[in-house]
């Protein structure tokens, strides 16, 4: 009520002030009513108007600027040509000119009249003194006399409107406040009515519930149902519950070791990727020794790989073609956790195979330094957020790529852009850059090593030994090789599946709403997930047993892998004598394959033959294939 009263007072004040201006408007309109088109035609026809008439027309031009399109104005809205010639243009269409004068009040009311133009007209009025009046102009021109009266009154009306405008603004604000208050009042009333309605409904339900004698039976049945659902839920989570309890207990114990373990892992990912395995282990020992001296808590193992990657991630990498030896797994962990672009030393092309498989789903684009379409590839990939692989690099990086390699971005609004040549391109968050060199011992400038994460993918002796062992087994016992490959793929898939199922269980439990025992769909899905998990775990145990027996049989060929790995690294060391002695891993594997195939191996008595027979018995479906393979070997 108070706000409404204030609005009413302000409205009355505005109307009172505006009512004083109404006579001024009427006086101005009356001055125009006595004029017609003919008067302005006669005025326009004057080649040289009497003294003062041109100034009156100039004042009219200032008022009509920005209103009449026939009047040319500058950027500030002022009249470009205030001469008699310009006035003639203004009166080119006398009827339209007269109509514009009659509608000028509305332009003032709408705020379309620039104050500077009114002030220019006022200056002309003041400068002419008493001559700027009906009496002063009547003997010179009737049209000019009418314009004088109109201009005098319309300027006074403009002054009143300007004075009243603050009050009108205040009135608008007060009116808006009143409307908001009324809206809130309506909301409160609606809320009260709704609450009263709900109260009546609840009272009705309350009395109805009292009258029902079987309410206790229904409640008892409901409790029994909940008990059954609770038992099913416990059964569904029994195995996972033990694992989660152990995980929580282990996490509590390891919590104190997080600072040291994370520091070791970060240092490992940042600095040791360029080194071989012995140097990596030495660096880790140095990190651990330093942190121990500083009394930083560390875990018993302080293994960077366990901090940087999970078993499921490592299994997924293996499925994408990453070798399973320790150094390769460390390289994968460093690459996936690095905040800088990765530059990999990959003479044997093992890392590049993994990158191509891993980034295929991200639209990996492959180019080479100096390629004709290299810049176009980067431009498209940056804009679309795709990954780029620069393969077979030398020891220099094209200067045009320096802003990308160093992540030298520019802020444009809420986006980051990077310069590529003379263009600025948006750097999408999904963009990734990988660089690969076949050089075994490249020398890059310090700034390149500082701006990138250099990772050494050079094959290790242990890794090559396992690869050659698998190659020999594949050639000599293709049945075992095929079965082992299948088992490895299955175990990798099992690890990913188990991790996914565990994450799915936790997600469902975390997102459950209300009483979980009432969510039948959730419990059914948990039971199904447990069933799948149990089946997978059984398969994992079986696969591990089979793999152990296959490995036991494959160990018969281990000396060949050891000798082959030793020979390859001896060949690699020959390049220290002369660069002419340089051999690729692919060519060496071809030589080993030819050598194995060219020798008719006398089948000795295998010490692990019983284990091989057990493998065959476990997989009778492959008996026919094994017989065929043995015939081929013979």
Secondary structure as a PSIPRED ss2 file (coil, helix, strand):
# PSIPRED VFORMAT (PSIPRED V4.0)

   1 X C   1.000  0.000  0.000
   2 X H   0.000  1.000  0.000
   3 X H   0.000  1.000  0.000
   4 X H   0.000  1.000  0.000
   5 X H   0.000  1.000  0.000
   6 X H   0.000  1.000  0.000
   7 X H   0.000  1.000  0.000
   8 X H   0.000  1.000  0.000
   9 X H   0.000  1.000  0.000
  10 X H   0.000  1.000  0.000
  11 X H   0.000  1.000  0.000
  12 X H   0.000  1.000  0.000
  13 X H   0.000  1.000  0.000
  14 X H   0.000  1.000  0.000
  15 X H   0.000  1.000  0.000
  16 X H   0.000  1.000  0.000
  17 X H   0.000  1.000  0.000
  18 X H   0.000  1.000  0.000
  19 X H   0.000  1.000  0.000
  20 X H   0.000  1.000  0.000
  21 X H   0.000  1.000  0.000
  22 X H   0.000  1.000  0.000
  23 X H   0.000  1.000  0.000
  24 X H   0.000  1.000  0.000
  25 X H   0.000  1.000  0.000
  26 X H   0.000  1.000  0.000
  27 X H   0.000  1.000  0.000
  28 X H   0.000  1.000  0.000
  29 X H   0.000  1.000  0.000
  30 X H   0.000  1.000  0.000
  31 X H   0.000  1.000  0.000
  32 X H   0.000  1.000  0.000
  33 X H   0.000  1.000  0.000
  34 X C   1.000  0.000  0.000
  35 X C   1.000  0.000  0.000
  36 X C   1.000  0.000  0.000
  37 X H   0.000  1.000  0.000
  38 X H   0.000  1.000  0.000
  39 X H   0.000  1.000  0.000
  40 X H   0.000  1.000  0.000
  41 X H   0.000  1.000  0.000
  42 X H   0.000  1.000  0.000
  43 X H   0.000  1.000  0.000
  44 X H   0.000  1.000  0.000
  45 X H   0.000  1.000  0.000
  46 X C   1.000  0.000  0.000
  47 X C   1.000  0.000  0.000
  48 X C   1.000  0.000  0.000
  49 X C   1.000  0.000  0.000
  50 X C   1.000  0.000  0.000
  51 X C   1.000  0.000  0.000
  52 X C   1.000  0.000  0.000
  53 X H   0.000  1.000  0.000
  54 X H   0.000  1.000  0.000
  55 X H   0.000  1.000  0.000
  56 X H   0.000  1.000  0.000
  57 X H   0.000  1.000  0.000
  58 X H   0.000  1.000  0.000
  59 X H   0.000  1.000  0.000
  60 X H   0.000  1.000  0.000
  61 X H   0.000  1.000  0.000
  62 X H   0.000  1.000  0.000
  63 X H   0.000  1.000  0.000
  64 X H   0.000  1.000  0.000
  65 X C   1.000  0.000  0.000
  66 X C   1.000  0.000  0.000
  67 X C   1.000  0.000  0.000
  68 X C   1.000  0.000  0.000
  69 X C   1.000  0.000  0.000
  70 X C   1.000  0.000  0.000
  71 X C   1.000  0.000  0.000
  72 X C   1.000  0.000  0.000
  73 X E   0.000  0.000  1.000
  74 X C   1.000  0.000  0.000
  75 X C   1.000  0.000  0.000
  76 X C   1.000  0.000  0.000
  77 X C   1.000  0.000  0.000
  78 X C   1.000  0.000  0.000
  79 X E   0.000  0.000  1.000
  80 X C   1.000  0.000  0.000
  81 X C   1.000  0.000  0.000
  82 X C   1.000  0.000  0.000
  83 X C   1.000  0.000  0.000
  84 X H   0.000  1.000  0.000
  85 X H   0.000  1.000  0.000
  86 X H   0.000  1.000  0.000
  87 X H   0.000  1.000  0.000
  88 X H   0.000  1.000  0.000
  89 X H   0.000  1.000  0.000
  90 X H   0.000  1.000  0.000
  91 X C   1.000  0.000  0.000
  92 X C   1.000  0.000  0.000
  93 X C   1.000  0.000  0.000
  94 X H   0.000  1.000  0.000
  95 X H   0.000  1.000  0.000
  96 X H   0.000  1.000  0.000
  97 X H   0.000  1.000  0.000
  98 X H   0.000  1.000  0.000
  99 X H   0.000  1.000  0.000
 100 X H   0.000  1.000  0.000
 101 X H   0.000  1.000  0.000
 102 X H   0.000  1.000  0.000
 103 X C   1.000  0.000  0.000
 104 X H   0.000  1.000  0.000
 105 X H   0.000  1.000  0.000
 106 X H   0.000  1.000  0.000
 107 X H   0.000  1.000  0.000
 108 X H   0.000  1.000  0.000
 109 X H   0.000  1.000  0.000
 110 X C   1.000  0.000  0.000
 111 X C   1.000  0.000  0.000
 112 X C   1.000  0.000  0.000
 113 X C   1.000  0.000  0.000
 114 X C   1.000  0.000  0.000
 115 X H   0.000  1.000  0.000
 116 X H   0.000  1.000  0.000
 117 X H   0.000  1.000  0.000
 118 X H   0.000  1.000  0.000
 119 X H   0.000  1.000  0.000
 120 X H   0.000  1.000  0.000
 121 X H   0.000  1.000  0.000
 122 X H   0.000  1.000  0.000
 123 X H   0.000  1.000  0.000
 124 X H   0.000  1.000  0.000
 125 X H   0.000  1.000  0.000
 126 X H   0.000  1.000  0.000
 127 X H   0.000  1.000  0.000
 128 X H   0.000  1.000  0.000
 129 X H   0.000  1.000  0.000
 130 X H   0.000  1.000  0.000
 131 X H   0.000  1.000  0.000
 132 X C   1.000  0.000  0.000
 133 X C   1.000  0.000  0.000
 134 X H   0.000  1.000  0.000
 135 X H   0.000  1.000  0.000
 136 X H   0.000  1.000  0.000
 137 X H   0.000  1.000  0.000
 138 X H   0.000  1.000  0.000
 139 X C   1.000  0.000  0.000
 140 X C   1.000  0.000  0.000
 141 X C   1.000  0.000  0.000
 142 X H   0.000  1.000  0.000
 143 X H   0.000  1.000  0.000
 144 X H   0.000  1.000  0.000
 145 X H   0.000  1.000  0.000
 146 X H   0.000  1.000  0.000
 147 X H   0.000  1.000  0.000
 148 X H   0.000  1.000  0.000
 149 X H   0.000  1.000  0.000
 150 X H   0.000  1.000  0.000
 151 X H   0.000  1.000  0.000
 152 X H   0.000  1.000  0.000
 153 X H   0.000  1.000  0.000
 154 X H   0.000  1.000  0.000
 155 X H   0.000  1.000  0.000
 156 X H   0.000  1.000  0.000
 157 X H   0.000  1.000  0.000
 158 X H   0.000  1.000  0.000
 159 X H   0.000  1.000  0.000
 160 X H   0.000  1.000  0.000
 161 X H   0.000  1.000  0.000
 162 X H   0.000  1.000  0.000
 163 X H   0.000  1.000  0.000
 164 X H   0.000  1.000  0.000
 165 X H   0.000  1.000  0.000
 166 X H   0.000  1.000  0.000
 167 X H   0.000  1.000  0.000
 168 X H   0.000  1.000  0.000
 169 X H   0.000  1.000  0.000
 170 X H   0.000  1.000  0.000
 171 X H   0.000  1.000  0.000
 172 X H   0.000  1.000  0.000
 173 X H   0.000  1.000  0.000
 174 X H   0.000  1.000  0.000
 175 X H   0.000  1.000  0.000
 176 X H   0.000  1.000  0.000
 177 X H   0.000  1.000  0.000
 178 X H   0.000  1.000  0.000
 179 X H   0.000  1.000  0.000
 180 X H   0.000  1.000  0.000
 181 X H   0.000  1.000  0.000
 182 X H   0.000  1.000  0.000
 183 X H   0.000  1.000  0.000
 184 X H   0.000  1.000  0.000
 185 X H   0.000  1.000  0.000
 186 X H   0.000  1.000  0.000
 187 X H   0.000  1.000  0.000
 188 X H   0.000  1.000  0.000
 189 X H   0.000  1.000  0.000
 190 X H   0.000  1.000  0.000
 191 X H   0.000  1.000  0.000
 192 X H   0.000  1.000  0.000
 193 X H   0.000  1.000  0.000
 194 X H   0.000  1.000  0.000
 195 X H   0.000  1.000  0.000
 196 X H   0.000  1.000  0.000
 197 X H   0.000  1.000  0.000
 198 X H   0.000  1.000  0.000
 199 X H   0.000  1.000  0.000
 200 X H   0.000  1.000  0.000
 201 X H   0.000  1.000  0.000
 202 X H   0.000  1.000  0.000
 203 X H   0.000  1.000  0.000
 204 X H   0.000  1.000  0.000
 205 X H   0.000  1.000  0.000
 206 X H   0.000  1.000  0.000
 207 X H   0.000  1.000  0.000
 208 X H   0.000  1.000  0.000
 209 X H   0.000  1.000  0.000
 210 X H   0.000  1.000  0.000
 211 X H   0.000  1.000  0.000
 212 X C   1.000  0.000  0.000
 213 X C   1.000  0.000  0.000
 214 X C   1.000  0.000  0.000
 215 X H   0.000  1.000  0.000
 216 X H   0.000  1.000  0.000
 217 X H   0.000  1.000  0.000
 218 X H   0.000  1.000  0.000
 219 X H   0.000  1.000  0.000
 220 X H   0.000  1.000  0.000
 221 X H   0.000  1.000  0.000
 222 X H   0.000  1.000  0.000
 223 X H   0.000  1.000  0.000
 224 X H   0.000  1.000  0.000
 225 X H   0.000  1.000  0.000
 226 X H   0.000  1.000  0.000
 227 X H   0.000  1.000  0.000
 228 X H   0.000  1.000  0.000
 229 X H   0.000  1.000  0.000
 230 X H   0.000  1.000  0.000
 231 X H   0.000  1.000  0.000
 232 X H   0.000  1.000  0.000
 233 X H   0.000  1.000  0.000
 234 X H   0.000  1.000  0.000
 235 X H   0.000  1.000  0.000
 236 X H   0.000  1.000  0.000
 237 X H   0.000  1.000  0.000
 238 X H   0.000  1.000  0.000
 239 X H   0.000  1.000  0.000
 240 X H   0.000  1.000  0.000
 241 X H   0.000  1.000  0.000
 242 X H   0.000  1.000  0.000
 243 X H   0.000  1.000  0.000
 244 X H   0.000  1.000  0.000
 245 X H   0.000  1.000  0.000
 246 X H   0.000  1.000  0.000
 247 X H   0.000  1.000  0.000
 248 X H   0.000  1.000  0.000
 249 X H   0.000  1.000  0.000
 250 X H   0.000  1.000  0.000
 251 X H   0.000  1.000  0.000
 252 X H   0.000  1.000  0.000
 253 X H   0.000  1.000  0.000
 254 X H   0.000  1.000  0.000
 255 X H   0.000  1.000  0.000
 256 X H   0.000  1.000  0.000
 257 X H   0.000  1.000  0.000
 258 X H   0.000  1.000  0.000
 259 X H   0.000  1.000  0.000
 260 X H   0.000  1.000  0.000
 261 X H   0.000  1.000  0.000
 262 X H   0.000  1.000  0.000
 263 X H   0.000  1.000  0.000
 264 X H   0.000  1.000  0.000
 265 X H   0.000  1.000  0.000
 266 X H   0.000  1.000  0.000
 267 X H   0.000  1.000  0.000
 268 X H   0.000  1.000  0.000
 269 X H   0.000  1.000  0.000
 270 X H   0.000  1.000  0.000
 271 X H   0.000  1.000  0.000
 272 X C   1.000  0.000  0.000
 273 X C   1.000  0.000  0.000
 274 X C   1.000  0.000  0.000
 275 X C   1.000  0.000  0.000
 276 X C   1.000  0.000  0.000
 277 X H   0.000  1.000  0.000
 278 X H   0.000  1.000  0.000
 279 X H   0.000  1.000  0.000
 280 X H   0.000  1.000  0.000
 281 X H   0.000  1.000  0.000
 282 X H   0.000  1.000  0.000
 283 X H   0.000  1.000  0.000
 284 X H   0.000  1.000  0.000
 285 X H   0.000  1.000  0.000
 286 X H   0.000  1.000  0.000
 287 X H   0.000  1.000  0.000
 288 X H   0.000  1.000  0.000
 289 X H   0.000  1.000  0.000
 290 X H   0.000  1.000  0.000
 291 X H   0.000  1.000  0.000
 292 X H   0.000  1.000  0.000
 293 X H   0.000  1.000  0.000
 294 X C   1.000  0.000  0.000
 295 X C   1.000  0.000  0.000
 296 X C   1.000  0.000  0.000
 297 X C   1.000  0.000  0.000
 298 X C   1.000  0.000  0.000
 299 X C   1.000  0.000  0.000
 300 X C   1.000  0.000  0.000
 301 X C   1.000  0.000  0.000
 302 X C   1.000  0.000  0.000
 303 X C   1.000  0.000  0.000
 304 X H   0.000  1.000  0.000
 305 X H   0.000  1.000  0.000
 306 X H   0.000  1.000  0.000
 307 X H   0.000  1.000  0.000
 308 X H   0.000  1.000  0.000
 309 X C   1.000  0.000  0.000
 310 X C   1.000  0.000  0.000
 311 X H   0.000  1.000  0.000
 312 X H   0.000  1.000  0.000
 313 X H   0.000  1.000  0.000
 314 X H   0.000  1.000  0.000
 315 X H   0.000  1.000  0.000
 316 X H   0.000  1.000  0.000
 317 X H   0.000  1.000  0.000
 318 X H   0.000  1.000  0.000
 319 X H   0.000  1.000  0.000
 320 X C   1.000  0.000  0.000
 321 X C   1.000  0.000  0.000
 322 X C   1.000  0.000  0.000
 323 X C   1.000  0.000  0.000
 324 X C   1.000  0.000  0.000
 325 X C   1.000  0.000  0.000
 326 X H   0.000  1.000  0.000
 327 X H   0.000  1.000  0.000
 328 X H   0.000  1.000  0.000
 329 X H   0.000  1.000  0.000
 330 X H   0.000  1.000  0.000
 331 X H   0.000  1.000  0.000
 332 X H   0.000  1.000  0.000
 333 X H   0.000  1.000  0.000
 334 X H   0.000  1.000  0.000
 335 X H   0.000  1.000  0.000
 336 X H   0.000  1.000  0.000
 337 X H   0.000  1.000  0.000
 338 X C   1.000  0.000  0.000
 339 X C   1.000  0.000  0.000
 340 X C   1.000  0.000  0.000
 341 X E   0.000  0.000  1.000
 342 X E   0.000  0.000  1.000
 343 X E   0.000  0.000  1.000
 344 X E   0.000  0.000  1.000
 345 X E   0.000  0.000  1.000
 346 X C   1.000  0.000  0.000
 347 X C   1.000  0.000  0.000
 348 X C   1.000  0.000  0.000
 349 X C   1.000  0.000  0.000
 350 X H   0.000  1.000  0.000
 351 X H   0.000  1.000  0.000
 352 X H   0.000  1.000  0.000
 353 X H   0.000  1.000  0.000
 354 X H   0.000  1.000  0.000
 355 X H   0.000  1.000  0.000
 356 X H   0.000  1.000  0.000
 357 X H   0.000  1.000  0.000
 358 X H   0.000  1.000  0.000
 359 X C   1.000  0.000  0.000
 360 X H   0.000  1.000  0.000
 361 X H   0.000  1.000  0.000
 362 X H   0.000  1.000  0.000
 363 X C   1.000  0.000  0.000
 364 X C   1.000  0.000  0.000
 365 X E   0.000  0.000  1.000
 366 X E   0.000  0.000  1.000
 367 X E   0.000  0.000  1.000
 368 X C   1.000  0.000  0.000
 369 X C   1.000  0.000  0.000
 370 X C   1.000  0.000  0.000
 371 X C   1.000  0.000  0.000
 372 X C   1.000  0.000  0.000
 373 X C   1.000  0.000  0.000
 374 X H   0.000  1.000  0.000
 375 X H   0.000  1.000  0.000
 376 X H   0.000  1.000  0.000
 377 X H   0.000  1.000  0.000
 378 X H   0.000  1.000  0.000
 379 X H   0.000  1.000  0.000
 380 X H   0.000  1.000  0.000
 381 X H   0.000  1.000  0.000
 382 X H   0.000  1.000  0.000
 383 X H   0.000  1.000  0.000
 384 X H   0.000  1.000  0.000
 385 X C   1.000  0.000  0.000
 386 X C   1.000  0.000  0.000
 387 X E   0.000  0.000  1.000
 388 X E   0.000  0.000  1.000
 389 X E   0.000  0.000  1.000
 390 X E   0.000  0.000  1.000
 391 X C   1.000  0.000  0.000
 392 X C   1.000  0.000  0.000
 393 X C   1.000  0.000  0.000
 394 X C   1.000  0.000  0.000
 395 X C   1.000  0.000  0.000
 396 X C   1.000  0.000  0.000
 397 X C   1.000  0.000  0.000
 398 X C   1.000  0.000  0.000
 399 X H   0.000  1.000  0.000
 400 X H   0.000  1.000  0.000
 401 X H   0.000  1.000  0.000
 402 X H   0.000  1.000  0.000
 403 X H   0.000  1.000  0.000
 404 X H   0.000  1.000  0.000
 405 X H   0.000  1.000  0.000
 406 X C   1.000  0.000  0.000
 407 X C   1.000  0.000  0.000
 408 X C   1.000  0.000  0.000
 409 X E   0.000  0.000  1.000
 410 X E   0.000  0.000  1.000
 411 X E   0.000  0.000  1.000
 412 X E   0.000  0.000  1.000
 413 X C   1.000  0.000  0.000
 414 X C   1.000  0.000  0.000
 415 X E   0.000  0.000  1.000
 416 X E   0.000  0.000  1.000
 417 X E   0.000  0.000  1.000
 418 X E   0.000  0.000  1.000
 419 X E   0.000  0.000  1.000
 420 X E   0.000  0.000  1.000
 421 X C   1.000  0.000  0.000
 422 X C   1.000  0.000  0.000
 423 X E   0.000  0.000  1.000
 424 X E   0.000  0.000  1.000
 425 X E   0.000  0.000  1.000
 426 X E   0.000  0.000  1.000
 427 X C   1.000  0.000  0.000
 428 X C   1.000  0.000  0.000
 429 X C   1.000  0.000  0.000
 430 X C   1.000  0.000  0.000
 431 X C   1.000  0.000  0.000
 432 X E   0.000  0.000  1.000
 433 X E   0.000  0.000  1.000
 434 X E   0.000  0.000  1.000
 435 X E   0.000  0.000  1.000
 436 X E   0.000  0.000  1.000
 437 X E   0.000  0.000  1.000
 438 X C   1.000  0.000  0.000
 439 X C   1.000  0.000  0.000
 440 X C   1.000  0.000  0.000
 441 X C   1.000  0.000  0.000
 442 X C   1.000  0.000  0.000
 443 X C   1.000  0.000  0.000
 444 X C   1.000  0.000  0.000
 445 X C   1.000  0.000  0.000
 446 X H   0.000  1.000  0.000
 447 X H   0.000  1.000  0.000
 448 X H   0.000  1.000  0.000
 449 X H   0.000  1.000  0.000
 450 X H   0.000  1.000  0.000
 451 X H   0.000  1.000  0.000
 452 X E   0.000  0.000  1.000
 453 X E   0.000  0.000  1.000
 454 X E   0.000  0.000  1.000
 455 X E   0.000  0.000  1.000
 456 X E   0.000  0.000  1.000
 457 X C   1.000  0.000  0.000
 458 X C   1.000  0.000  0.000
 459 X C   1.000  0.000  0.000
 460 X C   1.000  0.000  0.000
 461 X H   0.000  1.000  0.000
 462 X H   0.000  1.000  0.000
 463 X H   0.000  1.000  0.000
 464 X H   0.000  1.000  0.000
 465 X H   0.000  1.000  0.000
 466 X H   0.000  1.000  0.000
 467 X H   0.000  1.000  0.000
 468 X H   0.000  1.000  0.000
 469 X H   0.000  1.000  0.000
 470 X H   0.000  1.000  0.000
 471 X H   0.000  1.000  0.000
 472 X H   0.000  1.000  0.000
 473 X H   0.000  1.000  0.000
 474 X H   0.000  1.000  0.000
 475 X H   0.000  1.000  0.000
 476 X H   0.000  1.000  0.000
 477 X C   1.000  0.000  0.000
 478 X H   0.000  1.000  0.000
 479 X H   0.000  1.000  0.000
 480 X H   0.000  1.000  0.000
 481 X H   0.000  1.000  0.000
 482 X H   0.000  1.000  0.000
 483 X H   0.000  1.000  0.000
 484 X H   0.000  1.000  0.000
 485 X H   0.000  1.000  0.000
 486 X H   0.000  1.000  0.000
 487 X H   0.000  1.000  0.000
 488 X H   0.000  1.000  0.000
 489 X H   0.000  1.000  0.000
 490 X H   0.000  1.000  0.000
 491 X H   0.000  1.000  0.000
 492 X H   0.000  1.000  0.000
 493 X H   0.000  1.000  0.000
 494 X H   0.000  1.000  0.000
 495 X H   0.000  1.000  0.000
 496 X H   0.000  1.000  0.000
 497 X H   0.000  1.000  0.000
 498 X H   0.000  1.000  0.000
 499 X H   0.000  1.000  0.000
 500 X H   0.000  1.000  0.000
 501 X H   0.000  1.000  0.000
 502 X H   0.000  1.000  0.000
 503 X H   0.000  1.000  0.000
 504 X H   0.000  1.000  0.000
 505 X H   0.000  1.000  0.000
 506 X H   0.000  1.000  0.000
 507 X H   0.000  1.000  0.000
 508 X H   0.000  1.000  0.000
 509 X H   0.000  1.000  0.000
 510 X H   0.000  1.000  0.000
 511 X H   0.000  1.000  0.000
 512 X C   1.000  0.000  0.000
 513 X C   1.000  0.000  0.000
 514 X C   1.000  0.000  0.000
 515 X C   1.000  0.000  0.000
 516 X H   0.000  1.000  0.000
 517 X H   0.000  1.000  0.000
 518 X H   0.000  1.000  0.000
 519 X C   1.000  0.000  0.000
 520 X H   0.000  1.000  0.000
 521 X H   0.000  1.000  0.000
 522 X H   0.000  1.000  0.000
 523 X H   0.000  1.000  0.000
 524 X H   0.000  1.000  0.000
 525 X H   0.000  1.000  0.000
 526 X H   0.000  1.000  0.000
 527 X H   0.000  1.000  0.000
 528 X H   0.000  1.000  0.000
 529 X H   0.000  1.000  0.000
 530 X H   0.000  1.000  0.000
 531 X H   0.000  1.000  0.000
 532 X H   0.000  1.000  0.000
 533 X H   0.000  1.000  0.000
 534 X H   0.000  1.000  0.000
 535 X H   0.000  1.000  0.000
 536 X H   0.000  1.000  0.000
 537 X H   0.000  1.000  0.000
 538 X H   0.000  1.000  0.000
 539 X H   0.000  1.000  0.000
 540 X H   0.000  1.000  0.000
 541 X H   0.000  1.000  0.000
 542 X H   0.000  1.000  0.000
 543 X H   0.000  1.000  0.000
 544 X H   0.000  1.000  0.000
 545 X H   0.000  1.000  0.000
 546 X H   0.000  1.000  0.000
 547 X H   0.000  1.000  0.000
 548 X H   0.000  1.000  0.000
 549 X H   0.000  1.000  0.000
 550 X H   0.000  1.000  0.000
 551 X H   0.000  1.000  0.000
 552 X H   0.000  1.000  0.000
 553 X H   0.000  1.000  0.000
 554 X H   0.000  1.000  0.000
 555 X H   0.000  1.000  0.000
 556 X H   0.000  1.000  0.000
 557 X H   0.000  1.000  0.000
 558 X H   0.000  1.000  0.000
 559 X H   0.000  1.000  0.000
 560 X H   0.000  1.000  0.000
 561 X H   0.000  1.000  0.000
 562 X H   0.000  1.000  0.000
 563 X H   0.000  1.000  0.000
 564 X H   0.000  1.000  0.000
 565 X H   0.000  1.000  0.000
 566 X H   0.000  1.000  0.000
 567 X H   0.000  1.000  0.000
 568 X H   0.000  1.000  0.000
 569 X H   0.000  1.000  0.000
 570 X H   0.000  1.000  0.000
 571 X H   0.000  1.000  0.000
 572 X H   0.000  1.000  0.000
 573 X H   0.000  1.000  0.000
 574 X H   0.000  1.000  0.000
 575 X C   1.000  0.000  0.000
 576 X C   1.000  0.000  0.000
 577 X C   1.000  0.000  0.000
 578 X C   1.000  0.000  0.000
 579 X C   1.000  0.000  0.000
 580 X C   1.000  0.000  0.000
 581 X C   1.000  0.000  0.000
 582 X C   1.000  0.000  0.000
 583 X C   1.000  0.000  0.000
 584 X C   1.000  0.000  0.000
 585 X H   0.000  1.000  0.000
 586 X H   0.000  1.000  0.000
 587 X H   0.000  1.000  0.000
 588 X H   0.000  1.000  0.000
 589 X H   0.000  1.000  0.000
 590 X H   0.000  1.000  0.000
 591 X H   0.000  1.000  0.000
 592 X H   0.000  1.000  0.000
 593 X H   0.000  1.000  0.000
 594 X H   0.000  1.000  0.000
 595 X H   0.000  1.000  0.000
 596 X H   0.000  1.000  0.000
 597 X H   0.000  1.000  0.000
 598 X H   0.000  1.000  0.000
 599 X C   1.000  0.000  0.000
 600 X C   1.000  0.000  0.000
 601 X C   1.000  0.000  0.000
 602 X C   1.000  0.000  0.000
 603 X C   1.000  0.000  0.000
 604 X C   1.000  0.000  0.000
 605 X C   1.000  0.000  0.000
 606 X C   1.000  0.000  0.000
 607 X C   1.000  0.000  0.000
 608 X C   1.000  0.000  0.000
 609 X H   0.000  1.000  0.000
 610 X H   0.000  1.000  0.000
 611 X H   0.000  1.000  0.000
 612 X H   0.000  1.000  0.000
 613 X H   0.000  1.000  0.000
 614 X H   0.000  1.000  0.000
 615 X H   0.000  1.000  0.000
 616 X H   0.000  1.000  0.000
 617 X H   0.000  1.000  0.000
 618 X H   0.000  1.000  0.000
 619 X C   1.000  0.000  0.000
 620 X H   0.000  1.000  0.000
 621 X H   0.000  1.000  0.000
 622 X H   0.000  1.000  0.000
 623 X H   0.000  1.000  0.000
 624 X H   0.000  1.000  0.000
 625 X H   0.000  1.000  0.000
 626 X H   0.000  1.000  0.000
 627 X H   0.000  1.000  0.000
 628 X H   0.000  1.000  0.000
 629 X H   0.000  1.000  0.000
 630 X H   0.000  1.000  0.000
 631 X H   0.000  1.000  0.000
 632 X H   0.000  1.000  0.000
 633 X H   0.000  1.000  0.000
 634 X C   1.000  0.000  0.000
